[in-house]
Amino acid sequence: MKRVLWLIAFVVGGFFIVRAMMEPFVIDFSDPSSYENDWGGPSLFGVLLVHMGPGILAAAALIFALVKSNNRAAAKNTPDA
């Protein structure tokens, strides 16, 4: 069950990360009408925060989990003195 939850979290996090990477290419920064009806609109800052924020948080959580896992594996493989 724990593996299934990790897989779901990884897939959802991956979606948010890819969405955050694609958002700057989807909207037209010079035309406010291209993003004013999006979530977080009508301001550009709000749109970017709503659409890219979860991806940035997901990437940070993924990096934190990988570093924590790597530290745990390194501590497990060190010989006891």
Summary of the structure (lengths in Angstrom):
residues: 81
radius of gyration: 18.3
end to end distance: 36.9
largest distance: 65.3
contacts: 183
relative contact order: 0.13
helix: 77%
strand: 0%
